[in-house]
Amino acid sequence: MLNLTVIIPEAFKVTHEQFKELASANRDIKLERTATGELIIMAPTGSETGNRNLGIEAQLWLWNRQSKLGIAFNSSTGFHLPNGADRSPDASWIKLERWEALSAEEKQGFAPICPDFVVELRSASDNMKTLRDKMQEYIANGAKLGWLIDRKNRKVEVYKQGFDVEILDNPASLSGEDVLPGFILDMAEVW
């Protein structure tokens, strides 16, 4: 299972509007779009990765249900980032005040906002450089905290605004710190 980047000649870059039409017409295909208009077609994850990702989403959803501090999203959710890219993190969360500032119409489509918190879970076929670039893109577009989880090597890269990337070896849990107060991700469910 490989991610496939479709290179579109300069004159044929995919705009955000065209991307929305493509995504709507091809709901069974996971698509992303870079800030420069390159279309990325992503293969579905394997069963094991999908199960682990669901576990991450479930833990985030349950914490959010109890805290009521924001809105949690699954891996099917796309966001239109400030730099123009259309991205879909494996799990994400937006602070309630920021979400409520969006119009009803903005909430219906690819919300024009970068989540405050993002998670990318490395699949067996994922390229780490591509994932790292994506994490940096989230931070550059306003994400406050991001976790790049590499199950293969049992490492987590923690991304925060204004800080160098922190690499954790085989952590038992991850803290949502002050971005997600009280949220602790149990890594036993992920490894």
C-alpha positions in Angstrom: 0.0 0.0 0.0 1.7 3.2 -1.2 0.6 6.8 -1.1 0.6 8.1 -4.7 1.2 11.7 -5.5 -0.3 12.7 -8.8 1.9 15.4 -10.3 -0.2 17.8 -12.2 1.5 20.1 -14.6 1.9 23.8 -13.5 -1.0 25.0 -15.7 -3.2 22.3 -14.3 -2.7 22.6 -10.5 -5.8 21.6 -8.5 -7.4 24.5 -6.8 -9.2 24.2 -3.5 -12.6 24.4 -5.3 -11.6 21.7 -7.8 -10.3 19.6 -4.9 -13.7 19.8 -3.1 -15.4 18.6 -6.3 -12.9 15.7 -6.7 -13.3 14.7 -3.1 -17.1 14.9 -3.3 -17.2 12.8 -6.5 -14.7 10.2 -5.1 -15.8 9.6 -1.5 -14.2 6.2 -1.5 -10.7 7.6 -2.2 -8.7 9.4 0.5 -7.3 12.6 -1.0 -5.2 15.4 0.2 -3.9 18.5 -1.6 -0.6 20.3 -1.0 -0.4 24.1 -0.7 1.0 24.2 -4.3 -2.0 22.2 -5.7 -0.5 18.8 -6.0 -3.0 16.0 -5.5 -2.2 13.2 -3.1 -4.1 9.9 -3.4 -3.7 7.8 -0.3 -4.2 4.1 -0.1 -6.4 2.8 2.7 -4.5 1.8 5.9 -4.1 -1.8 6.7 -6.4 -3.4 9.1 -4.1 -3.3 12.1 -3.2 0.4 11.6 -6.9 1.2 11.1 -7.7 -0.6 14.4 -4.9 1.3 16.3 -6.0 4.6 14.8 -9.6 3.9 15.9 -8.2 3.4 19.4 -6.5 6.8 19.3 -9.7 8.5 18.1 -11.7 6.7 20.7 -9.5 7.9 23.6 -9.5 11.4 22.2 -13.3 11.4 21.8 -13.9 10.0 25.3 -11.7 12.7 26.9 -13.4 15.4 24.8 -16.8 14.1 25.7 -16.0 14.4 29.4 -14.0 17.7 29.2 -16.3 19.5 26.6 -13.3 21.7 25.7 -13.5 21.3 22.0 -14.4 19.2 19.0 -12.6 15.9 18.1 -12.3 14.6 14.5 -11.5 11.3 12.9 -9.2 10.4 10.1 -11.9 11.1 7.4 -12.0 14.8 8.2 -10.4 17.3 5.9 -9.3 20.8 6.8 -8.4 23.7 4.5 -5.2 25.0 6.1 -4.2 28.7 6.1 -1.4 28.0 3.6 -4.0 26.6 1.1 -3.3 22.9 1.6 -6.2 20.5 2.2 -5.1 17.9 4.8 -6.6 15.1 6.8 -4.8 14.1 10.0 -5.4 10.7 11.5 -7.0 12.3 14.6 -7.4 15.9 15.5 -9.0 18.4 17.9 -10.1 22.0 17.8 -10.7 24.2 20.8 -14.4 24.9 21.2 -14.1 28.8 20.9 -12.2 28.5 17.6 -14.7 26.0 16.2 -17.7 28.1 17.2 -16.2 31.1 15.4 -16.7 29.3 12.1 -19.9 29.7 10.2 -22.3 26.9 9.7 -21.3 26.7 6.0 -17.6 26.5 6.9 -18.2 23.7 9.3 -20.0 21.7 6.6 -17.1 21.4 4.2 -13.4 21.4 4.6 -13.3 23.8 7.5 -10.9 26.7 6.9 -8.9 26.1 10.0 -5.9 24.2 11.3 -6.6 22.0 14.2 -5.0 22.8 17.6 -3.9 19.2 18.0 -3.1 16.6 15.3 -2.0 13.0 15.3 -0.4 11.1 12.4 0.0 7.3 12.9 2.6 5.8 10.6 1.4 3.0 8.4 3.8 0.3 7.2 4.0 2.0 3.8 4.4 5.6 5.1 7.5 7.6 4.4 8.8 9.3 7.6 10.1 12.3 5.7 6.7 12.9 4.2 5.0 12.6 7.6 7.6 14.9 9.2 7.0 17.5 6.6 3.3 17.2 7.1 3.7 17.6 10.9 5.8 20.7 10.3 3.1 22.0 8.0 0.5 21.6 10.7 2.6 23.5 13.3 3.4 26.3 10.7 -0.3 26.6 10.1 -1.3 27.0 13.8 -1.4 23.6 15.4 -0.2 23.9 19.0 0.6 20.2 19.5 1.2 17.2 17.3 2.2 13.6 17.7 3.8 11.6 14.9 3.5 8.0 16.2 5.9 5.4 14.6 4.6 2.0 15.7 7.3 0.2 13.7 10.1 1.7 15.8 8.0 2.4 18.9 8.8 6.1 18.9 6.8 9.3 19.1 7.8 12.6 17.7 6.2 15.5 19.6 5.8 18.7 17.7 5.0 22.0 19.6 5.0 25.6 18.4 8.3 27.3 19.3 10.1 24.1 20.4 12.4 21.6 18.7 10.9 18.2 18.0 11.1 15.9 21.0 11.6 12.2 20.3 10.2 9.7 22.9 11.3 6.1 22.9 8.5 3.6 23.7 6.5 5.9 25.9 3.8 4.2 28.1 1.5 7.3 27.6 1.4 10.7 26.0 0.2 13.9 27.7 -2.0 16.5 26.0 -0.2 19.0 28.1 -1.9 22.5 28.3 -3.4 22.1 24.8 -5.6 19.1 25.9 -5.6 19.5 29.7 -6.0 16.1 31.4 -5.8 14.1 28.2 -3.5 11.1 28.5 -3.2 8.7 25.5 -2.6 5.1 26.7 0.1 3.8 24.3 -0.6 0.2 25.2 -3.7 0.6 23.0 -1.5 1.9 20.2 1.6 -0.3 20.2 
